[in-house]
Amino acid sequence: MWVIFIVNCCHVIFVFMINLHHSLKDPRHRDMLRRASHTLARKKLIIKLSLTHVSFSKTFSADMGSVQVGEDRRRDEAKNPDGGWGWVLVGALFVSTSLVFGLMRGLGIFFVEFVQYFEESAQAISWIASTGLAAQQFFSPLGAALSNAYDTRVVVMTGGCLAGLGLILASHATCLVHLYLTMGVISGLGWGLVFTPMVATVMASFTQRRSLALGLAFSSIGLASFTFNPLFQLLVERYAWRGALLILGGLSLNIVPCGALIPSRRRSKEPEKTSAQSTSSGVGVFHRVSSYLELSLLCERPYMTYTMAISLLNVGYFVPYVHLVAHSRNAGFSEYQSAFVMSAAGATDIFGRVASGWFSDLGHFRLIHLLSVWTALAGLFIMLLPVSTLWGSYTALVVISLLYGFCSGALTSLAFTVVPMVAGVERMMGALGLLQLIESCAGLLGSPLSGLLKDITGDYMASFLVSGSFLILSTLTMATLPHYFSCTDPPPMQRPRQKNKCEGLGSETEQMNKTPCEVNH
């Protein structure tokens, strides 16, 4: 076949050369050929210039395209760096959460001291920790709104000052009301201004490793539980409870430099200009406030279902950290043995948070399914805590405490990581604030209910059984979420596109997260 093709080509070339030879002998053909050659030369010059222009245009476009791609890449890295300064913020959140929830968990050491000093019931003393927890969650929307409206760094630093001030004033308390107002309201207000803005800032700095970042930051709570309980016991024995609270107040002031590490950013999206009449009217003020607080989430079923599940979880979650030390003392164990039980739970809490964050980012299972499993296991182990002491076995109590600590730590970071998947990344700051606000009622109920059951029954058996049942009920509530039994995550809810006058209001956190990869994550 190739031989035939070559022969045909040679034949065509031979015929062309003969025709060309005859044409050159004719003068008319020679003049025509000369004119054609001049025309062809001009066309070649035009084509060469055109090709040069096209080549230059392509090179210039490629260079500009590479510059634009580089700028887009740098802009994307600035929005969601997944590292860099974000890890510094993880360290700041690590210290802040240890000084917020580590102190809350350590209040069980002061529980026995307050009962003996003020000669009040367990239910009345339980309101101290419950008031602080409820205030922290109740004022979280305020922290989120202030962060949306002003600077997150200033809000967190102010919260650190209030947290330390409340504990310092609590060291001079002469009645339970003083402790309610100082350790409960003032310190709780400071904790509310610190926790939610810090968590939202860290979540805005990560996309692919968000669960791991939160797991590492929240591991400080377990570390604080492991170290703070023996430390608090030592401080109480050395300086009494007043001196211990004074030292803890000074320790809480370390939240202020942690807040100073948050970058100060101007909101890139300024509110649209409105008329003076609409701005001064009640409708305009309501739109502005609802924009900062993301009140539209209250009308969405998935978010409210998830909030209800977390609220039920919050009823029983903190009960072991408040009453486990007192339960161990009632079971006949020494003070340091009782404090070690909490330290053991805090140790496995650390591994639970980090391991859960690492495993969740692998993407083998949906986050809501993992959260359900850890919540159910934590509730089961809470119910087993008093059962382990029926025969006076200290080893059984420590083992159950270790298992409970791991599960309670594993679910913590997931409870926050699921929020942007339910409410949407653009509304993450407001969603976290409202979640903390709604579950504050549950946090206010948990410890007093447990103390009341102890006063009625004389031991903590019913208290732990009821607390664990709330976590089981929380797992069942999560199962009612839309697409819960699906193997893939549904698309997250987006901000309603309503043309109101406050549509332009948005937080720095919202601006940092408007990327397709974040929505998919």
C-alpha positions as CSV (number, residue, x, y, z in Angstrom):
1,M,0.0,0.0,0.0
2,W,2.8,2.4,0.8
3,V,4.5,1.6,-2.6
4,I,1.4,2.6,-4.5
5,F,1.1,5.8,-2.5
6,I,4.7,6.8,-3.2
7,V,4.3,6.0,-7.0
8,N,1.2,8.1,-7.2
9,C,2.9,11.0,-5.5
10,C,5.9,10.9,-7.9
11,H,3.5,10.8,-10.8
12,V,1.7,13.9,-9.6
13,I,5.0,15.8,-9.1
14,F,6.2,14.7,-12.6
15,V,3.0,16.0,-14.3
16,F,3.2,19.3,-12.4
17,M,6.8,19.9,-13.5
18,I,6.0,19.3,-17.2
19,N,3.1,21.7,-17.1
20,L,5.3,24.3,-15.4
21,H,8.0,23.9,-18.1
22,H,5.5,24.6,-20.9
23,S,4.0,27.5,-19.1
24,L,7.4,29.3,-18.7
25,K,7.9,29.2,-22.5
26,D,4.8,31.3,-23.0
27,P,5.5,35.2,-22.4
28,R,2.0,35.7,-21.2
29,H,2.4,33.0,-18.6
30,R,5.7,34.4,-17.6
31,D,4.2,37.9,-16.9
32,M,1.2,36.3,-15.1
33,L,3.6,34.2,-13.0
34,R,5.7,37.3,-12.2
35,R,2.7,39.2,-11.0
36,A,1.5,36.2,-9.0
37,S,4.9,35.9,-7.4
38,H,4.9,39.6,-6.3
39,T,1.3,39.2,-5.0
40,L,2.4,36.0,-3.1
41,A,5.3,37.8,-1.6
42,R,3.1,40.6,-0.3
43,K,0.7,38.1,1.1
44,K,3.5,36.2,2.8
45,L,4.7,39.4,4.4
46,I,1.2,40.2,5.7
47,I,0.8,36.6,7.0
48,K,4.2,36.9,8.7
49,L,3.2,40.1,10.4
50,S,-0.2,38.7,11.4
51,L,1.5,35.6,12.9
52,T,3.9,37.8,14.8
53,H,1.0,39.8,16.2
54,V,-0.9,36.7,17.1
55,S,2.1,35.1,18.8
56,F,2.7,38.3,20.8
57,S,-1.0,38.4,21.8
58,K,-0.9,34.8,22.9
59,T,2.3,35.3,24.8
60,F,0.9,38.5,26.5
61,S,-2.4,36.8,27.2
62,A,-0.6,33.8,28.7
63,D,1.5,36.0,30.9
64,M,-1.5,38.0,32.0
65,G,-3.4,34.8,32.6
66,S,-0.6,33.4,34.7
67,V,-0.5,36.6,36.7
68,Q,-4.2,36.4,37.1
69,V,-4.1,32.8,38.2
70,G,-1.3,33.6,40.6
71,E,-3.4,36.5,42.1
72,D,-6.5,34.2,42.3
73,R,-4.4,31.5,44.0
74,R,-3.0,34.0,46.5
75,R,-6.4,35.4,47.1
76,D,-7.8,31.8,47.7
77,E,-4.9,31.1,50.1
78,A,-5.6,34.3,51.9
79,K,-9.2,33.3,52.3
80,N,-8.7,29.7,53.3
81,P,-5.0,29.2,53.9
82,D,-5.3,25.8,55.8
83,G,-2.2,26.7,57.6
84,G,0.1,29.7,58.2
85,W,-1.3,32.0,60.7
86,G,-4.3,29.8,61.2
87,W,-2.1,27.4,63.3
88,V,-1.2,30.4,65.5
89,L,-4.9,31.0,66.0
90,V,-5.3,27.3,66.9
91,G,-2.7,27.8,69.6
92,A,-4.6,30.9,70.8
93,L,-7.8,28.9,70.9
94,F,-6.0,26.1,72.7
95,V,-5.0,28.4,75.6
96,S,-8.4,30.2,75.6
97,T,-10.5,27.1,75.8
98,S,-8.4,25.6,78.6
99,L,-9.0,28.8,80.6
100,V,-12.7,28.7,79.9
101,F,-13.9,25.1,79.9
102,G,-11.0,23.9,81.9
103,L,-12.0,26.2,84.7
104,M,-15.7,25.1,84.3
105,R,-14.7,21.5,84.7
106,G,-12.5,22.2,87.7
107,L,-15.4,23.8,89.6
108,G,-16.2,20.3,91.0
109,I,-13.2,20.8,93.3
110,F,-14.8,23.9,94.8
111,F,-18.2,22.1,95.0
112,V,-17.5,20.3,98.3
113,E,-15.8,23.5,99.7
114,F,-18.8,25.6,99.0
115,V,-21.2,23.1,100.5
116,Q,-19.3,23.1,103.7
117,Y,-18.6,26.8,103.9
118,F,-22.1,28.2,103.0
119,E,-24.0,25.2,104.4
120,E,-26.3,25.0,101.5
121,S,-27.9,22.1,99.5
122,A,-26.2,20.5,96.6
123,Q,-28.9,22.0,94.3
124,A,-28.1,25.5,95.4
125,I,-24.4,25.1,94.9
126,S,-24.9,23.5,91.5
127,W,-26.5,26.8,90.3
128,I,-23.0,28.4,90.4
129,A,-21.6,26.2,87.6
130,S,-24.9,26.2,85.8
131,T,-25.1,30.0,85.8
132,G,-21.6,30.3,84.5
133,L,-22.2,27.8,81.7
134,A,-25.6,29.3,80.8
135,A,-24.2,32.9,80.8
136,Q,-21.3,31.8,78.5
137,Q,-23.8,30.3,76.1
138,F,-26.4,33.0,76.5
139,F,-24.0,35.8,75.7
140,S,-22.4,34.0,72.7
141,P,-24.8,35.6,70.2
142,L,-23.7,39.0,71.7
143,G,-20.0,38.0,71.0
144,A,-20.9,36.9,67.5
145,A,-22.9,40.1,66.8
146,L,-20.1,42.4,68.1
147,S,-17.6,40.5,66.1
148,N,-19.7,40.9,63.0
149,A,-20.2,44.6,63.7
150,Y,-16.7,45.6,65.0
151,D,-13.4,43.9,65.5
152,T,-13.1,40.3,66.7
153,R,-9.8,41.0,68.4
154,V,-11.2,43.7,70.6
155,V,-14.2,41.6,71.6
156,V,-12.1,38.6,72.7
157,M,-9.7,40.8,74.7
158,T,-12.6,42.4,76.5
159,G,-14.0,39.0,77.3
160,G,-10.7,37.9,78.8
161,C,-10.7,40.9,81.1
162,L,-14.3,40.2,82.2
163,A,-13.5,36.5,82.8
164,G,-10.6,37.3,85.1
165,L,-12.5,40.1,86.9
166,G,-15.4,37.8,87.8
167,L,-13.2,35.2,89.4
168,I,-11.2,37.9,91.3
169,L,-14.5,39.4,92.7
170,A,-15.7,35.9,93.5
171,S,-12.8,35.5,95.9
172,H,-14.4,38.1,98.2
173,A,-18.0,36.6,98.1
174,T,-19.9,36.3,101.4
175,C,-23.0,34.5,100.1
176,L,-24.1,32.4,97.2
177,V,-25.7,35.4,95.4
178,H,-22.3,37.0,95.1
179,L,-21.0,33.8,93.5
180,Y,-23.9,33.7,91.1
181,L,-23.2,37.3,90.0
182,T,-19.4,37.0,89.8
183,M,-18.5,33.5,88.8
184,G,-21.8,33.1,87.0
185,V,-22.8,36.3,85.2
186,I,-19.6,38.4,84.9
187,S,-17.2,35.5,84.2
188,G,-19.9,33.9,82.0
189,L,-20.2,37.1,80.0
190,G,-16.5,37.1,79.4
191,W,-16.4,33.5,78.4
192,G,-19.3,34.2,75.9
193,L,-17.3,37.0,74.3
194,V,-14.3,34.8,74.0
195,F,-15.4,31.3,72.9
196,T,-17.7,31.7,69.9
197,P,-15.6,34.4,68.1
198,M,-12.4,32.4,68.6
199,V,-14.0,29.2,67.3
200,A,-15.5,31.0,64.3
201,T,-12.1,32.6,63.5
202,V,-10.3,29.3,63.5
203,M,-13.0,27.6,61.5
204,A,-12.7,30.4,58.9
205,S,-9.0,29.8,58.6
206,F,-9.3,26.1,57.6
207,T,-11.2,24.1,55.0
208,Q,-9.8,20.6,54.5
209,R,-8.4,20.2,58.0
210,R,-11.1,22.0,60.0
211,S,-12.0,19.0,62.2
212,L,-8.3,18.3,63.0
213,A,-7.7,22.0,63.8
214,L,-10.7,22.1,66.2
215,G,-9.7,18.8,67.7
216,L,-6.2,20.0,68.5
217,A,-7.5,23.3,69.9
218,F,-10.2,21.6,72.0
219,S,-7.7,19.0,73.3
220,S,-6.7,21.7,75.8
221,I,-9.9,21.2,77.6
222,G,-9.0,17.6,78.4
223,L,-5.4,18.6,79.2
224,A,-6.8,21.3,81.5
225,S,-9.0,18.8,83.2
226,F,-6.1,16.5,83.7
227,T,-3.8,19.1,85.2
228,F,-6.2,21.7,86.7
229,N,-8.1,19.3,89.1
230,P,-5.0,18.3,91.1
231,L,-3.8,21.9,90.9
232,F,-7.1,23.3,92.2
233,Q,-7.1,20.7,95.0
234,L,-3.6,21.8,96.0
235,L,-4.5,25.5,95.8
236,V,-7.6,25.0,97.9
237,E,-5.6,23.1,100.6
238,R,-2.8,25.7,100.5
239,Y,-4.7,29.0,100.2
240,A,-8.4,28.0,100.8
241,W,-11.0,28.5,98.2
242,R,-10.8,32.3,98.3
243,G,-7.1,32.4,97.5
244,A,-7.5,29.7,94.9
245,L,-10.2,31.8,93.1
246,L,-7.9,34.9,93.2
247,I,-5.1,32.9,91.6
248,L,-7.5,31.6,88.9
249,G,-8.7,35.1,88.2
250,G,-5.1,36.2,87.4
251,L,-4.6,33.1,85.3
252,S,-7.7,33.9,83.3
253,L,-6.2,37.2,82.2
254,N,-4.0,35.3,79.9
255,I,-6.9,35.2,77.5
256,V,-6.2,38.8,76.7
257,P,-2.9,38.2,74.8
258,C,-4.5,35.3,73.0
259,G,-7.2,37.6,71.7
260,A,-4.4,40.0,70.6
261,L,-3.2,37.3,68.1
262,I,-6.4,37.6,66.0
263,P,-5.7,39.7,62.9
264,S,-7.5,42.9,62.8
265,R,-9.5,43.1,59.6
266,R,-11.8,45.6,58.1
267,R,-15.1,44.1,56.8
268,S,-14.7,44.0,53.0
269,K,-18.4,44.3,52.5
270,E,-19.8,47.6,53.7
271,P,-23.5,48.0,54.3
272,E,-25.5,49.6,51.6
273,K,-26.6,53.2,52.0
274,T,-30.0,53.5,53.3
275,S,-32.3,56.5,53.7
276,A,-32.4,58.3,57.0
277,Q,-36.0,57.4,57.5
278,S,-35.4,53.6,57.1
279,T,-32.3,53.7,59.3
280,S,-34.0,55.5,62.1
281,S,-37.1,53.4,61.9
282,G,-37.7,50.2,63.9
283,V,-37.8,48.1,60.8
284,G,-34.3,49.3,59.8
285,V,-32.9,48.6,63.2
286,F,-34.5,45.1,63.3
287,H,-33.0,44.3,59.9
288,R,-29.6,45.4,61.0
289,V,-29.7,43.4,64.2
290,S,-31.2,40.3,62.5
291,S,-28.4,40.5,59.9
292,Y,-25.7,40.5,62.6
293,L,-27.4,37.7,64.6
294,E,-28.6,35.6,61.6
295,L,-32.1,35.3,63.0
296,S,-33.3,33.8,59.7
297,L,-31.8,30.5,60.9
298,L,-34.6,30.2,63.4
299,C,-37.1,29.6,60.6
300,E,-35.1,26.7,59.1
301,R,-36.0,23.1,60.2
302,P,-32.6,21.5,59.8
303,Y,-30.9,24.1,62.0
304,M,-33.5,24.0,64.6
305,T,-33.5,20.2,64.7
306,Y,-29.7,20.2,65.1
307,T,-30.0,22.8,67.8
308,M,-32.5,20.8,69.7
309,A,-30.2,17.7,69.6
310,I,-27.2,19.7,70.9
311,S,-29.4,21.2,73.6
312,L,-30.4,17.8,74.8
313,L,-26.8,16.8,74.7
314,N,-25.9,19.8,76.8
315,V,-28.3,18.8,79.6
316,G,-26.2,15.8,80.7
317,Y,-22.8,16.5,79.2
318,F,-21.4,18.6,82.1
319,V,-23.0,16.7,84.9
320,P,-20.0,14.3,85.5
321,Y,-17.6,17.2,85.5
322,V,-19.6,18.8,88.3
323,H,-20.7,15.9,90.4
324,L,-18.3,13.0,89.7
325,V,-15.8,14.2,92.3
326,A,-18.6,14.5,95.0
327,H,-19.9,11.1,93.9
328,S,-16.5,9.5,94.3
329,R,-16.2,11.1,97.8
330,N,-19.6,9.7,98.7
331,A,-18.4,6.2,97.5
332,G,-15.7,6.3,100.1
333,F,-12.7,7.3,98.0
334,S,-10.1,9.9,99.2
335,E,-9.9,13.5,98.0
336,Y,-6.9,12.8,95.7
337,Q,-8.5,9.6,94.4
338,S,-11.6,11.5,93.5
339,A,-9.6,14.2,91.8
340,F,-7.6,11.6,89.9
341,V,-10.9,10.2,88.4
342,M,-11.5,13.5,86.8
343,S,-7.9,13.8,85.7
344,A,-8.1,10.3,84.1
345,A,-11.2,11.4,82.1
346,G,-9.4,14.5,81.1
347,A,-6.4,12.5,79.8
348,T,-8.5,10.3,77.5
349,D,-10.5,13.4,76.5
350,I,-7.3,14.8,74.9
351,F,-6.8,11.7,72.7
352,G,-10.5,11.6,71.9
353,R,-10.5,15.1,70.5
354,V,-7.4,14.7,68.4
355,A,-8.2,11.2,67.2
356,S,-11.8,12.2,66.3
357,G,-10.6,15.2,64.4
358,W,-8.0,13.3,62.4
359,F,-10.4,10.4,61.6
360,S,-13.3,12.8,60.6
361,D,-11.1,14.6,58.1
362,L,-10.4,11.3,56.3
363,G,-13.9,11.4,54.9
364,H,-14.8,7.8,55.3
365,F,-18.0,8.6,57.2
366,R,-20.4,11.5,57.4
367,L,-19.7,13.9,60.3
368,I,-23.3,13.7,61.6
369,H,-23.1,9.9,61.8
370,L,-19.8,10.0,63.7
371,L,-21.3,12.6,66.1
372,S,-24.3,10.4,66.7
373,V,-22.1,7.4,67.6
374,W,-19.9,9.3,70.0
375,T,-22.9,10.9,71.7
376,A,-24.6,7.6,72.2
377,L,-21.5,6.0,73.7
378,A,-20.9,9.0,76.0
379,G,-24.5,8.7,77.3
380,L,-24.0,5.0,77.9
381,F,-20.8,5.5,79.9
382,I,-22.4,8.3,82.0
383,M,-25.1,5.8,83.1
384,L,-22.4,3.2,84.0
385,L,-20.5,5.6,86.2
386,P,-22.5,5.1,89.4
387,V,-23.0,1.4,88.6
388,S,-19.2,0.9,88.7
389,T,-19.1,2.1,92.3
390,L,-21.8,-0.2,93.7
391,W,-19.3,-2.8,94.7
392,G,-16.7,-0.2,95.8
393,S,-14.4,-0.9,92.9
394,Y,-12.1,2.1,92.3
395,T,-10.6,0.4,89.2
396,A,-14.0,0.0,87.5
397,L,-14.8,3.7,88.2
398,V,-11.5,4.8,86.6
399,V,-12.0,2.6,83.6
400,I,-15.5,3.9,82.9
401,S,-14.2,7.4,83.4
402,L,-11.5,6.8,80.8
403,L,-14.1,5.6,78.3
404,Y,-16.4,8.5,79.0
405,G,-13.6,11.0,78.7
406,F,-12.6,9.6,75.3
407,C,-16.2,9.7,73.9
408,S,-17.0,13.1,75.4
409,G,-13.9,14.6,73.8
410,A,-14.5,12.9,70.5
411,L,-18.0,14.5,70.1
412,T,-17.0,18.0,71.0
413,S,-15.1,19.2,67.9
414,L,-17.7,17.4,65.7
415,A,-20.6,19.3,67.3
416,F,-19.1,22.6,66.0
417,T,-17.8,21.2,62.7
418,V,-21.3,20.1,61.6
419,V,-22.7,23.6,62.1
420,P,-21.5,25.1,58.7
421,M,-22.7,22.0,57.0
422,V,-26.2,22.5,58.4
423,A,-26.5,26.3,58.3
424,G,-24.1,27.2,55.5
425,V,-20.6,28.6,55.7
426,E,-21.6,32.2,55.1
427,R,-23.7,32.2,58.3
428,M,-21.3,30.3,60.5
429,M,-20.6,33.0,63.1
430,G,-24.2,33.8,63.7
431,A,-25.1,30.1,63.7
432,L,-22.6,29.3,66.4
433,G,-23.9,32.2,68.5
434,L,-27.5,31.2,68.3
435,L,-26.6,27.6,69.0
436,Q,-24.9,28.6,72.2
437,L,-27.8,30.8,73.1
438,I,-30.5,28.1,72.7
439,E,-28.5,25.4,74.4
440,S,-27.8,27.7,77.4
441,C,-31.3,26.8,78.7
442,A,-30.3,23.2,78.7
443,G,-27.0,23.9,80.4
444,L,-28.8,25.9,83.1
445,L,-31.0,22.8,83.7
446,G,-28.5,20.0,83.8
447,S,-26.5,20.4,87.0
448,P,-29.4,21.7,89.2
449,L,-31.6,18.8,88.1
450,S,-28.8,16.4,89.0
451,G,-28.4,18.1,92.4
452,L,-32.1,17.9,93.0
453,L,-32.2,14.2,92.3
454,K,-29.3,13.7,94.7
455,D,-31.1,15.6,97.4
456,I,-34.2,13.5,96.8
457,T,-32.6,10.1,96.6
458,G,-29.5,10.6,98.8
459,D,-27.0,9.5,96.1
460,Y,-26.0,10.3,92.5
461,M,-27.3,7.1,90.9
462,A,-30.5,8.7,89.5
463,S,-28.6,11.8,88.6
464,F,-26.2,10.0,86.3
465,L,-28.8,7.7,84.8
466,V,-31.0,10.7,83.9
467,S,-28.1,12.7,82.5
468,G,-27.0,9.8,80.3
469,S,-30.5,9.3,79.0
470,F,-30.5,12.9,77.7
471,L,-27.5,12.1,75.5
472,I,-29.3,9.0,74.1
473,L,-32.3,11.2,73.4
474,S,-30.0,13.7,71.6
475,T,-28.8,10.9,69.3
476,L,-32.4,10.0,68.4
477,T,-33.1,13.7,67.6
478,M,-30.2,13.8,65.2
479,A,-31.7,10.9,63.3
480,T,-34.7,13.2,62.4
481,L,-32.4,15.5,60.4
482,P,-33.2,15.7,56.6
483,H,-31.0,13.2,54.6
484,Y,-29.7,11.8,57.8
485,F,-29.6,8.2,56.4
486,S,-28.0,9.3,53.2
487,C,-24.3,8.3,52.6
488,T,-23.4,11.7,51.2
489,D,-23.8,15.2,52.7
490,P,-26.7,17.2,51.2
491,P,-25.9,20.7,49.9
492,P,-25.7,23.2,52.9
493,M,-28.3,25.8,53.4
494,Q,-27.4,29.2,51.8
495,R,-28.2,32.7,52.9
496,P,-31.7,33.8,51.6
497,R,-31.2,36.1,48.7
498,Q,-33.5,38.9,49.8
499,K,-33.0,42.4,48.6
500,N,-33.3,44.1,51.9
501,K,-31.4,47.1,53.0
502,C,-29.1,45.3,55.2
503,E,-28.2,42.6,52.6
504,G,-24.7,43.9,52.4
505,L,-23.9,43.3,56.1
506,G,-21.5,40.4,56.5
507,S,-18.8,39.4,58.9
508,E,-15.2,38.9,58.1
509,T,-15.7,35.2,58.7
510,E,-18.4,35.1,56.0
511,Q,-16.1,36.8,53.5
512,M,-13.2,34.3,54.2
513,N,-15.4,31.3,53.4
514,K,-17.2,32.0,50.1
515,T,-15.3,29.3,48.1
516,P,-16.7,26.3,46.2
517,C,-14.3,23.9,48.0
518,E,-15.6,25.1,51.3
519,V,-19.2,24.4,50.4
520,N,-18.3,20.9,49.2
521,H,-16.4,20.3,52.4
